[in-house]
Amino acid sequence: MGNTGGATRICMISNPTSGNNRKWQARIEARLAAYPQVAHHVTRSPHEAEELVPQLAASCPDVVVINGGDGTIAAALGMILRHWAQDELPLIVLLPGGTANMTAGDIGVASSHKQALKRFFRWLDRGAPLTGDIRTRHIMRVTGAADGHVRHGMFLGTGAIMQATRFAHKNVHSRGLGGELSLGMVLVRSVWGLIRQDPKFYQPTHVAIAVENGSGVEVTRDTAPMLILVASTLGRLFLGIRPFWAKDEAPIGLTAIQGGARRFARAFPSVLRGRPNRHVTVENGYESFRGARIELRFDGELNLDGELFATAGGDVPLVIEAEGPIRFLRAK
């Protein structure tokens, strides 16, 4: 959708409790006062956002700017998909207002909050053109949580991802460190723990997998101990990591590394690049898929864009489905 005449209509949603925004929110609001064409809305809870988004849809903006962390972005995108018709979706601009900001690193204005704000206001000064670097991504709709809630996100992980997340919260983010550098520190420490099979990190989760591609063909894997399992609709994760190498045309990438995977220290660097070397084989415990719908059956916790929650377990699958696509403008 594009505005064929007049000024670009812009709505902005900010979460002031997100990591970077706790330091920058007052300055952002003061700066936005010079741009009356931006309708700025500050939401401090999911309930406030739920009430706001239908009003935004009724105003038919050309661009919705989301200023928050990965969780805020995912929740807002889910609401936008619910309240807009697919053929009337606005362009989305992402500002990295959170702590990790992995989503904004892929499809946002920039991964650095300071650089992103500089580019964003420069874009406004240029008249907020609706052309430029536009990237298309789907979002994952996730059901099958223990609390019964429907969630949206762009990165999901379990297995060692859970141990890495807890390490990050306790030892990195609690000290005020954020962004890609902090995630790189967590990655290095986690991989070292996995290579040494340190029980603080090496805790495989038993998971059964069913992946349906866009043509309706399903591939299944029986329950097996998964050391690492990640799914994402992003083109890149932090630090340029692209851990998916399946060639199918489907929006969700899924990579599974089994407990006891052989040659881990030699294989894992190539997994991170999405360019498997000779050690990365199914026989050695490494596999990657692409799907439009994925079912995972396991009893445990997972990380969805920074939110930790438990599966319903038992016979209730965790279902991951692709919704969208959504167009993201990397304003400059």
Backbone hydrogen bonds, N-H to C=O, Kabsch-Sander energy under -0.5 kcal/mol:
donor,donor_aa,acceptor,acceptor_aa,energy
4,T,2,G,-0.7
10,I,8,T,-0.6
10,I,37,Q,-1.1
11,C,63,V,-2.3
12,M,39,A,-2.6
13,I,65,V,-3.2
14,S,41,H,-2.6
15,N,67,N,-2.2
18,S,15,N,-1.5
20,N,97,G,-0.7
20,N,98,G,-0.8
21,N,97,G,-2.3
22,R,18,S,-1.6
22,R,19,G,-0.6
23,K,20,N,-1.4
24,W,20,N,-1.6
25,Q,21,N,-2.6
28,I,24,W,-2.4
29,E,25,Q,-2.7
30,A,26,A,-2.1
31,R,27,R,-2.2
32,L,28,I,-2.5
33,A,29,E,-0.9
34,A,31,R,-1.6
35,Y,32,L,-2.4
38,V,35,Y,-2.1
39,A,10,I,-2.5
39,A,37,Q,-0.7
40,H,38,V,-1.0
41,H,12,M,-3.1
43,T,14,S,-2.6
43,T,41,H,-0.6
49,A,45,S,-1.9
50,E,46,P,-2.6
51,E,47,H,-1.7
52,L,48,E,-1.7
53,V,49,A,-2.6
55,Q,51,E,-0.5
55,Q,52,L,-0.9
56,L,52,L,-1.8
57,A,53,V,-2.5
58,A,54,P,-1.7
59,S,55,Q,-1.1
59,S,56,L,-0.7
60,C,56,L,-0.6
60,C,57,A,-1.1
62,D,9,R,-1.7
63,V,9,R,-2.1
64,V,91,L,-2.6
65,V,11,C,-3.3
65,V,63,V,-0.5
66,I,93,V,-2.8
67,N,13,I,-3.3
67,N,65,V,-0.6
68,G,66,I,-0.7
68,G,95,L,-1.5
73,I,69,G,-2.7
74,A,70,D,-2.5
75,A,71,G,-2.4
76,A,72,T,-2.5
77,L,73,I,-2.5
78,G,74,A,-2.2
79,M,75,A,-1.9
80,I,76,A,-2.5
81,L,77,L,-2.5
82,R,78,G,-1.3
83,H,79,M,-1.7
84,W,80,I,-1.9
88,E,85,A,-2.0
89,L,86,Q,-1.0
91,L,62,D,-2.4
92,I,327,R,-2.1
93,V,64,V,-2.1
95,L,66,I,-2.7
97,G,68,G,-1.4
97,G,95,L,-2.1
98,G,68,G,-1.0
105,G,101,N,-1.2
106,D,102,M,-0.9
106,D,103,T,-1.1
107,I,103,T,-2.4
108,G,104,A,-1.9
109,V,94,L,-2.5
116,A,112,S,-2.7
117,L,113,H,-2.4
118,K,114,K,-1.9
119,R,115,Q,-2.3
120,F,116,A,-2.7
121,F,117,L,-2.5
122,R,118,K,-1.6
123,W,119,R,-2.3
124,L,120,F,-2.1
125,D,121,F,-2.3
126,R,122,R,-1.2
127,G,124,L,-1.9
128,A,123,W,-2.5
134,I,132,G,-1.2
135,R,133,D,-0.5
135,R,328,F,-2.8
137,R,326,I,-2.3
139,I,323,E,-2.6
140,M,153,G,-2.8
141,R,321,E,-3.3
142,V,140,M,-0.6
142,V,151,R,-3.4
143,T,141,R,-0.5
143,T,319,V,-2.2
145,A,149,H,-0.5
146,A,310,A,-2.8
148,G,145,A,-1.4
151,R,142,V,-2.4
153,G,140,M,-1.8
156,L,231,A,-2.8
157,G,303,N,-1.9
158,T,229,L,-2.1
160,A,227,L,-3.2
161,I,158,T,-1.1
162,M,159,G,-1.6
163,Q,159,G,-0.8
164,A,160,A,-2.6
165,T,161,I,-2.3
166,R,162,M,-2.3
167,F,163,Q,-2.1
168,A,164,A,-2.4
169,H,165,T,-2.4
170,K,166,R,-2.2
171,N,167,F,-2.9
172,V,168,A,-1.9
173,H,168,A,-2.6
174,S,168,A,-0.6
174,S,169,H,-0.6
175,R,172,V,-1.4
176,G,173,H,-1.8
177,L,172,V,-1.5
179,G,99,T,-3.6
182,S,178,G,-0.8
183,L,179,G,-1.7
184,G,180,E,-2.4
185,M,181,L,-2.0
186,V,182,S,-2.0
187,L,183,L,-2.4
188,V,184,G,-2.4
189,R,185,M,-2.1
190,S,186,V,-2.5
191,V,187,L,-2.9
192,W,188,V,-2.1
193,G,189,R,-1.8
194,L,190,S,-2.3
195,I,191,V,-2.8
196,R,192,W,-1.9
197,Q,194,L,-0.7
198,D,193,G,-3.1
201,F,198,D,-2.3
202,Y,198,D,-3.4
203,Q,201,F,-1.5
205,T,226,M,-2.5
207,V,205,T,-0.5
207,V,224,A,-2.6
208,A,297,R,-1.7
209,I,221,R,-2.1
210,A,295,E,-2.0
211,V,219,V,-3.2
212,E,293,R,-3.2
213,N,211,V,-0.5
213,N,217,V,-2.4
216,G,213,N,-2.0
219,V,211,V,-2.8
221,R,209,I,-3.0
224,A,207,V,-1.9
226,M,205,T,-3.1
226,M,224,A,-0.5
227,L,225,P,-0.6
227,L,257,I,-2.1
228,I,257,I,-1.9
229,L,158,T,-1.5
230,V,255,T,-2.3
231,A,156,L,-2.8
232,S,253,G,-2.0
233,T,154,M,-1.3
234,L,154,M,-0.8
237,L,241,I,-3.6
240,G,237,L,-1.1
241,I,238,F,-1.9
242,R,272,L,-2.8
244,F,242,R,-0.5
250,A,248,D,-1.2
252,I,291,G,-2.3
253,G,232,S,-3.0
253,G,251,P,-0.6
254,L,289,F,-2.5
255,T,230,V,-2.6
256,A,287,E,-3.0
257,I,228,I,-3.1
258,Q,285,G,-2.6
259,G,225,P,-3.0
261,A,258,Q,-1.8
262,R,284,N,-1.9
264,F,261,A,-0.6
267,A,263,R,-2.5
268,F,264,F,-2.9
270,S,267,A,-0.8
271,V,267,A,-1.5
272,L,268,F,-2.3
273,R,269,P,-1.0
274,G,270,S,-0.7
274,G,271,V,-1.1
275,R,270,S,-2.1
280,V,277,N,-1.5
281,T,279,H,-1.4
285,G,281,T,-0.5
285,G,282,V,-1.2
286,Y,281,T,-2.5
287,E,256,A,-2.0
289,F,254,L,-3.4
291,G,252,I,-2.4
292,A,212,E,-2.9
293,R,212,E,-1.8
294,I,320,I,-2.8
295,E,210,A,-3.0
296,L,318,L,-2.4
297,R,208,A,-2.2
298,F,296,L,-0.6
300,G,298,F,-0.7
302,L,309,F,-2.1
303,N,157,G,-2.8
304,L,302,L,-0.5
304,L,307,E,-2.8
305,D,155,F,-1.9
305,D,303,N,-0.6
307,E,304,L,-2.0
309,F,302,L,-1.8
311,T,300,G,-2.8
312,A,144,G,-2.6
313,G,298,F,-0.5
316,V,313,G,-2.0
318,L,296,L,-3.3
319,V,143,T,-2.3
319,V,317,P,-0.8
320,I,294,I,-3.2
320,I,318,L,-0.5
321,E,141,R,-2.3
321,E,319,V,-0.5
322,A,292,A,-2.0
323,E,139,I,-2.9
326,I,137,R,-3.0
328,F,135,R,-3.3
329,L,92,I,-2.7
330,R,133,D,-3.0
330,R,328,F,-0.6
331,A,329,L,-1.6
